[in-house]
Amino acid sequence: MTDTVALPAPALHLAGLRKAFGATVAVDGVGLDVPAGSFFGLVGPNGAGKTTTLSMAVGLLRPDAGSAAVYGVDVWSDPGRARALMGVLPDGLSLPEKLTGREVLTYFGLLRGLDGATVDRRVDDLLGVLDLRGAEETAVGDYSTGMRKKVGVAAALLHTPRLLVLDEPFEAVDPVSAATIRTMLRRVVDDGGSVILSSHVMAVVEQVCDRVAVIADGRVVAAGTTDEVRGGGTLEDAFVALVGGSASGADELTWLGR
Ligand SMILES: Nc1ncnc2c1ncn2[C@@H]1O[C@H](COP(=O)(O)OP(=O)(O)OP(=O)(O)O)[C@@H](O)[C@H]1O
């Protein structure tokens, strides 16, 4: 008799996810496994279905078909347990606009069940490293786009989740803060957690992600280790080849020149 060895559940398992908005099929049968302990990048052209996929993966948007599980916990049948495992930066993050940065993070930390002293310490740390101390008494409604993004990233990290799901965490963030965020995310992965993020910045994905999936027209067109997907060239070249676009079409707009 041979012993069967239970494989560890992936950090995120998506199977047959589908979502249509009227006649537009945004996600058309997406299946993905994000192995535990990986730093996973989801890339694709505008409108490819990344945000819709991630929204279904974390339980913010109900799929028409398919399933999503976090460390083996089904996101739709056991949402409480699944959400406790995740830290999420959603697209178009809505914040309580009248609260200050410190108040928003404190509120999210307490909602996550952390005790007051732990929340105070972590909020202080995050405001410091993300260079938000100077604005900590300003209402987030008056924050810049990049500052709001940093508050969203901090909120996702506060309760040290096992899986971070971040929609465009570097968008609008200055290079110094982006490097800080990269370092924090790498630390999460080095300590046994998992990160999945979407990004349009191929250089960042190439630099930080050990696995990548390329999504186009609502489908996964390539997935694997970053080295496998880029196949000896740059990720940007592989991306352009995979999504069938032409990076040189702009040359045809002769009227742009003088
Ligand atoms: N709430 C909605 N109502 C109608 N159509 C939607 C809605 N959300 C997304 N879509 C459509 O679904 C498709 C996928 O959109 P999605 O936002 O998932 O793409 P994306 O890959 O995240 O794009 P981007 O890189 O531009 O952020 C697009 O055609 C978009 O217009």
PDBQT file of the ligand as one rigid body, heavy atoms in Angstrom, charges set to zero:
ROOT
HETATM    1  N1  LIG A 301     -18.980  47.011 -13.925  1.00  0.00    +0.000 N 
HETATM    2  C1  LIG A 301     -18.799  46.810 -15.236  1.00  0.00    +0.000 A 
HETATM    3  N2  LIG A 301     -19.809  47.001 -16.111  1.00  0.00    +0.000 NA
HETATM    4  C2  LIG A 301     -19.638  46.778 -17.429  1.00  0.00    +0.000 A 
HETATM    5  N3  LIG A 301     -18.480  46.365 -17.995  1.00  0.00    +0.000 NA
HETATM    6  C3  LIG A 301     -17.443  46.153 -17.167  1.00  0.00    +0.000 A 
HETATM    7  C4  LIG A 301     -17.544  46.365 -15.759  1.00  0.00    +0.000 A 
HETATM    8  N4  LIG A 301     -16.349  46.070 -15.204  1.00  0.00    +0.000 NA
HETATM    9  C5  LIG A 301     -15.535  45.692 -16.213  1.00  0.00    +0.000 A 
HETATM   10  N5  LIG A 301     -16.197  45.750 -17.385  1.00  0.00    +0.000 N 
HETATM   11  C6  LIG A 301     -15.654  45.382 -18.698  1.00  0.00    +0.000 C 
HETATM   12  O1  LIG A 301     -15.004  44.123 -18.551  1.00  0.00    +0.000 OA
HETATM   13  C7  LIG A 301     -13.794  44.095 -19.292  1.00  0.00    +0.000 C 
HETATM   14  C8  LIG A 301     -12.639  43.770 -18.367  1.00  0.00    +0.000 C 
HETATM   15  O2  LIG A 301     -12.442  44.869 -17.496  1.00  0.00    +0.000 OA
HETATM   16  P1  LIG A 301     -11.367  44.832 -16.308  1.00  0.00    +0.000 P 
HETATM   17  O3  LIG A 301     -11.547  46.072 -15.513  1.00  0.00    +0.000 OA
HETATM   18  O4  LIG A 301     -11.467  43.541 -15.594  1.00  0.00    +0.000 OA
HETATM   19  O5  LIG A 301     -10.010  44.874 -17.133  1.00  0.00    +0.000 OA
HETATM   20  P2  LIG A 301      -8.509  45.119 -16.642  1.00  0.00    +0.000 P 
HETATM   21  O6  LIG A 301      -7.684  44.039 -17.263  1.00  0.00    +0.000 OA
HETATM   22  O7  LIG A 301      -8.446  45.257 -15.173  1.00  0.00    +0.000 OA
HETATM   23  O8  LIG A 301      -8.180  46.494 -17.359  1.00  0.00    +0.000 OA
HETATM   24  P3  LIG A 301      -7.170  47.713 -16.975  1.00  0.00    +0.000 P 
HETATM   25  O9  LIG A 301      -5.780  47.190 -17.196  1.00  0.00    +0.000 OA
HETATM   26  O10 LIG A 301      -7.509  48.756 -17.978  1.00  0.00    +0.000 OA
HETATM   27  O11 LIG A 301      -7.444  48.121 -15.568  1.00  0.00    +0.000 OA
HETATM   28  C9  LIG A 301     -13.694  45.434 -20.025  1.00  0.00    +0.000 C 
HETATM   29  O12 LIG A 301     -14.231  45.281 -21.318  1.00  0.00    +0.000 OA
HETATM   30  C10 LIG A 301     -14.577  46.344 -19.186  1.00  0.00    +0.000 C 
HETATM   31  O13 LIG A 301     -15.144  47.356 -19.992  1.00  0.00    +0.000 OA
ENDROOT
TORSDOF 0
